[in-house]
Structures are given as C-alpha cells and as structure tokens.
C-alpha cells in the first residue's frame, strides 16, 4: 500500500513555489538561477552539482555509410568484432537552422565494457554523421566508472541563442569505501560542439549498517523531459530515476520506487540538479519490486504546467501507477492518481509521451498474454490524468517486447512506437504510428534485417513537413560486426496485395484446410537485378481464405515481381510482375501453377477444387530440396525432436517419417527455386 503524499504544504513552501511560478512566467532565466540560492532551505530538497569527467575522449572507429533497398542505412558499424548494442534513443531538433536534424545516441558493449556513441542525420535517416564514439572508462587507484546495460535517454533544450543535447545513461562508481550508484550525464553544446561528460549521485543514495538498520539504494534508468515546447528560453528539465530502495528496520521494511529531480537552468554546461531525496508517489510498505520501470511526460492542462510519472512493476505486477504534480510542486508534493489496468496480466516496460503543451498523453506498456505472447497495450488520457481510454497497438500472436514511444511536439495525436517482434525464432523490427490518437496498421517487418532482441529499438521524428514519414533506429546482432541501423518509411498510402496461397506440407486434402503459418512476401523490381523494394510478413491462411499483405514503399502503376518465403518451403516467385492499381493488386498462387514463375508449384488437391501449393522441404533455405535437407529432417526425427521447428514440414509439432517422405519425394524430383 502507499503512504499518503498529499500533506498540506507550509506557508514558506507555498511562498517559494509562487516565486518559482513568477520566475517561470517572467521568462527571465536569471530569476530561475537565483532560486537555487535558497531552494533547498525552503523546500527541504538537495541541490547537487554534476561532477565533470576529466578523461580524454577516445574515438574508436570511423563511420562507413551503406544503404539497402528499404530506405535503410547504417548508422554505425564498429571495426571490432565483439561489439553489440545495449540500448538506443533519439530526439529531433525542431527550431533554428538545423530544424529536422535527428540525433541518435546508443550504448555499445565491446568486450568487457561499454561506450557511448552519438550520431546525427540531416536527411531523415538516409545518411548519418558520426559525432563521436567515446570510451567511458576511468581507471585510477580509487575509482572505476563504466556505463551499465540499462536505459539511455536524450532531450534537446532549444533556446533562441543556445541549443544543448542532454543524454542520460546508467553509471557505476567504485571507491575504496565500497560501491555507490551514479547517473551519467553527457551534455553536448550544439552551438560550440563542446561535449561535457559528468556524473551525479542522487542525494541520500548510500549504504549504512548501524544496529538493525540497513538502507540500500540503487538508482538507474534515468529518464528526462523538458517544457521546452512552451518555454523556449526559460525551460526546466525534469528527471525521474528508477530507485530500488529498501529500508530495513528489523523486523519490518519498506520500499520506494521513483525519485524526481529538476534542473532550473539547463542552458549551462555544468548545471545543478535539485533532487527530492524522498520518493515521488509514496512509500511502498508491502509487495515486491519486479521488472520495475518508470517514465515521465510534460503536459499543460487548465492553465497548469504539470508532470506525469508512470511506473510498472512496483505497485502490483499487473498495474500501472500514475502520479502527477505541478512543475512548481514536483519537488514537494505529488497527487497519486492510482492505478490503471484492465486485467491481471503482467505489465512491463511502461513509457509515456505527450505532444508538448497539450493535455492528452499516451502510455505504452508490454502486456503478457502468455509466456510466449506479449502484446503492446496503450492507455490514453484525454484530460491530463483523467478520461483514460485503452486498447492495443499490437494484439498478434507475436512476442512483442522492448517498446519505445515518441510524440511529435505541437502535433496533437502524432505518436510513434517501435518494438521487437519475435515469431518462430525470428525477431524483426515492428513499427506503428498514430494520427489524431488513432493507431494505424503495424508495419512488420519494418526492415528485412533481423533485429537484436536484447536491444530495444526507438522511433524517431522526421521533420520535413511530411507527417507521413515514419522511422526508427534499431540494431542487429549479426556476427562478426553488429550494426546500428535506421529506417525511414514513407507511408503516403499503403498498397494492399490480396494473395491466395498454400504450403504443401501444411495442407490437408482430406479436410481441405491448411495449418496457418507465417510467410514473408517481398516486392521486387521487374528488371534485373530485381532488387527488393518492400516486404510484408503475416500468417498465410490457406487456399480457401485470401490474405491481405500491405506495403508502404510500393507505387501504383509500377510492376513488381512477387516473391514468397516460408521457413521450410521453397522460395516461389510470381510468373509475371504484378501492378498495383488504385492501391490494390491480387494474385492466386493456389488456384493454378501458371501464376508461379516456371510453374514451380505442386498440386495437392483436386476435390472439390484444384489446389496448388509451394513445395515443402527446403529446410536450410538454400533454394534446393536435396540431401542436405533430408539429413536435417532425419537427424531430428531420430532424436524425437518436437515443437515449432523448421524440420517439421506437416505442422504437427513432431518430426517423423511423414516430414521426411515429403522432402524425399521433392528431392527425388530435383525440385529447386526458379527465378527470373
């Protein structure tokens, strides 16, 4: 249960908060800076200065730009083979001469340590410039600092004459006296290109062990938001830290979650942060901390500037706790709004976004439908902290995890999410966009490049006046050189391909039905070298039910070859290019083999109608069904392998002689892919 945080403030506190309001509304930064001289005395807070790092920056490698056919570009690929990416974040400049410049920050894990990379694009992710990749280690006799494998966040402060990029990341500090958590803060002055790297320790974070008392604190995953959308030259910067804090006083103990802080002058390269040494929403006196996550957003409602903090995995595993505060009360008081949830499913990885100074907010979380099926759920507040509406961005059978959300400033209802979607062992980048608060169609896969399931992707805001541009940043984990990627997708109007198809091994002619399974459909240029233009990945329902595959890079009146791929079926192309007319096209592979290039299908049924299917048995996906595929099936059958595996051609979740017979017959007939 929660303690009550809504105690009446003292007269001194009220008077000082009124000073804060006057300083904010005056637009005079000096007034805000003057508040720091007495803020701790009046509010009972603790103001700390960030500790600047003095180690030199070590550039690790040069950038090698490359592109593919999906408007996908490399942001960064290290020359080292043991690099992978832990987390990424983006933000977009929206004022000044560089409006539209997208900044991407990422934590890279190489060998035994972590480094921070910063990159930017001036053309909506088509090409990228490496600002720096620097080593974050500090070695001496008393300390050891490194980035941790948690969340990274970024925020732009854009004034008339100043522009700074803030990046937070988890850090850890080792001293002779023991260990103490820190929070890393990198500040990049975009006017002078000066980079300052610092650490700050949240006040009250310590370990102690007097008789029967032990206080343990760990802060990490620091998130930020500013009110820069409304206050150009007098912005404040707000922080929330996930704090696993346990106060033992035997035999009882209490827990607390999020901590908040405010920076009243983020235009300085060495700012001060004023921290609430307690917790924001109220002490937890029971329950457990599991998969705890916290985030915050700025909003404006009924003449009041406010911050909303959301958390998951603390109050209960199935709910999202919400607290709000005026920006003038965030350090002293919180209005605990309670919990939002619709059932007992576990909810994780909560995040929140707004469109700047508007009252509608969008909350996103992972909803555990089952151990192998996570959905992406949303909650929308229509009135600051009330009027909640809920639904799903993604309610598929996929394992959808690692979501990030971003809202476009001063564009109500424009939000984007990116997340990892895993099905059948394949992880792809998925993307969805809302217009006027209504979520559109999921783009999955958003790229043909497999996504790293251990690195959450992040959407980015394109800013060239075309609201239909959507993009995301993500990483793969392909050896020997994992790569950080970006994709831009121009969603003017989706094109729909209505396709009938069947898969030989999954089709049952006696029942005239087929077991559903996922296929990937590619559009290819109609002239050599037949480059891939777009893709769509969905379940194929069989010959009796057509399926819509949607594409966002296709154009009307342009011919494309259709290529169909399945995990253990033979790659099959359309006999002729297909053209979208008025955003629609169709093809019926299952009606006749004349629709397949080279008539490369097998007839699997004649009653009550003819059914043609894609050949099953290309287990290793090398374009030929042969002895190498038979060996894989035979080996799994001998070992009684079961489940969703590529050697199970019949879809009965067991590998046996029936699977071998299908592949053996096709191998005997020298079945191979036939392409233009």
Beta strands, then each sheet from edge to edge (+ up, - down):
strand 1: 46-49
strand 2: 51-52
strand 3: 72-77
strand 4: 83-92
strand 5: 102-110
strand 6: 113-121
strand 7: 129-135
strand 8: 138-139
strand 9: 144-158
strand 10: 163-175
strand 11: 178-189
strand 12: 194-200
strand 13: 213-216
strand 14: 219-226
strand 15: 237-249
strand 16: 252-263
strand 17: 272-275
strand 18: 293-301
strand 19: 304-312
strand 20: 320-326
strand 21: 335-340
strand 22: 347-354
strand 23: 361-370
strand 24: 373-381
strand 25: 388-394
strand 26: 399-407
strand 27: 415-423
strand 28: 426-435
strand 29: 438-439
strand 30: 458-460
strand 31: 469-475
strand 32: 483-490
strand 33: 495-500
strand 34: 507-508
strand 35: 513-514
strand 36: 517-525
strand 37: 532-540
strand 38: 547-551
strand 39: 559-566
strand 40: 572-573
strand 41: 578-579
strand 42: 584-588
strand 43: 602-605
strand 44: 611-613
sheet 1: 1+ 17- 16+ 15- 13+
sheet 2: 1+ 17- 16+ 15- 14+
sheet 3: 2+ 12- 11+ 10- 9+ 8-
sheet 4: 3+ 32- 31+ 30-
sheet 5: 4+ 5- 6+ 7-
sheet 6: 18+ 19- 20+ 21-
sheet 7: 22+ 23- 24+ 25-
sheet 8: 26+ 27- 28+ 29-
sheet 9: 38+ 33- 42-
sheet 10: 34+ 35-
sheet 11: 37+ 36- 39+ 40-
sheet 12: 37+ 36- 39+ 41-
sheet 13: 43+ 44-
end
